[in-house]
């Protein structure tokens, strides 16, 4: 699952011209799914509380980065369209 998250985040971050808010939202959702998996691994006693907290700390940084990308894309998509005038006609 982390490979999927990394791939989605990398695609969203590096392909600026084709990245969309939907791609970034998918990456954020994948990170939240990873956090849920960490909870399950804790309950099943495959991980300690310390390991889960370390993993969630890393995921938090990923989500914050992706959310920043979403905000950036949102600003780009919602910019006012410049007015163009040709021979006095808009």
N, C-alpha and C positions, 0 to 999 in steps of 0.2 A: 504493500500500500504506500509506503513512503516514496518508492520510485515513481508511482503514479502521480503523487503530489508534486514531487520535484519536477517531473516532466511537464505537468500542467503549468506550474508556476514559471518554469523557464520559458515555455512557449509564450505565455502571456507577457513576460517581461522583455524578451528579446525580439519579438516580432511586433514592434511598436506600430507599424503601419497596418497590421492585420489583427492586432490584439483587440479584444472587445471586453466590455464589462462582464459579459456572460462567461467568458473564459476565466476571468479573474474570480468571479463568484464560484465557479466550479472548483478552482484551486482552494479557495477559502473553505468551501464545503468539504473538500477532501481532508483538509487539516482538521476540521472538527470531527470527521469520522475517525481519524487517527487518534484523537483524544479519547473518543469513546472506546476504541480498541485498547488503549492503555488502561482504561478503567476495568475492562473485562479481564485483561491480563493480571491486574492487581487482585481482582476478586478471585480469579482462578489460582492465585499465588505463584504465577510465573515471574512476576516482577515485585520488587519491594516498593514501598511508598516513596522512597528517595528516587528510585529509577523512574517512577511515573511522574514525579514532580519535575525531574530533569527533562524528561521527554516533553511534558506539557509546556515547560518554559521555552524550549526550542520551537514548539508549534506556535506558541503565542507570538514569537518574533516573526514567524512566517506569515501568520494571519495579519499582523499589523502591517507588514510589508505589502501584502496583497491588497489590503484595504486602502493603503496609500495609493496603490496603482489604480484601484477602482475610482477613488476620488479624482485622481489625475485625469483618467479617461473621461469621467463624467464632466469635468470642467471643459475638456476639449470638445466633447460632443454637444455641450450646451452653450458654446460661445455664440455670441450674436453674429449672424451672417453679415459680412460687410456688404454695403450697398455698392453696386456697380452701375455706372452710368455710361451709356454709349449715345453720343449725339443728343444729349439732353434727356434721354429716356432711361428710367431705372429698370 
